[in-house]
Amino acid sequence: MLQPLAGTLKRYQKRGQLRIDLAPETVARAIISLNLGYIIARALLAPEADWDDDAEIADTVELLLHGAGVAESAK
C-alpha cells in the first residue's frame, strides 16, 4: 500500500502539484495515518456519534493540504 501511493505522489510532485521538499513516502505515511485514524475513530472509538462523513473527509483533506497551524498573516 505504501509504495504504490508513494509512486502516485511522485508523479504529482513531478507535475508540480505537490511539494518536492517532502519525501513521497513521508506524505504517504501521513495520508495513511490520517485515514486510519478516521476509520478507527469512526468504527471503534465512537461508532454511535453523529458523524458527517462528507465534512470529515473535507476536513481531513484540508488538514493534509494546509496543516493545523495558523498562517502568520492570520494572527
MODELLER restraints for C-alpha pairs under 7 A, 6 or more apart:
rsr = mdl.restraints
at = mdl.atoms
rsr.add(forms.Gaussian(group=physical.xy_distance, feature=features.Distance(at['CA:2:A'], at['CA:28:A']), mean=6.33, stdev=0.5))
rsr.add(forms.Gaussian(group=physical.xy_distance, feature=features.Distance(at['CA:5:A'], at['CA:28:A']), mean=6.04, stdev=0.5))
rsr.add(forms.Gaussian(group=physical.xy_distance, feature=features.Distance(at['CA:6:A'], at['CA:24:A']), mean=5.04, stdev=0.5))
rsr.add(forms.Gaussian(group=physical.xy_distance, feature=features.Distance(at['CA:6:A'], at['CA:25:A']), mean=5.25, stdev=0.5))
rsr.add(forms.Gaussian(group=physical.xy_distance, feature=features.Distance(at['CA:6:A'], at['CA:28:A']), mean=5.65, stdev=0.5))
rsr.add(forms.Gaussian(group=physical.xy_distance, feature=features.Distance(at['CA:9:A'], at['CA:24:A']), mean=5.73, stdev=0.5))
rsr.add(forms.Gaussian(group=physical.xy_distance, feature=features.Distance(at['CA:10:A'], at['CA:24:A']), mean=6.03, stdev=0.5))
rsr.add(forms.Gaussian(group=physical.xy_distance, feature=features.Distance(at['CA:12:A'], at['CA:18:A']), mean=5.71, stdev=0.5))
rsr.add(forms.Gaussian(group=physical.xy_distance, feature=features.Distance(at['CA:13:A'], at['CA:19:A']), mean=6.17, stdev=0.5))
rsr.add(forms.Gaussian(group=physical.xy_distance, feature=features.Distance(at['CA:13:A'], at['CA:20:A']), mean=5.68, stdev=0.5))
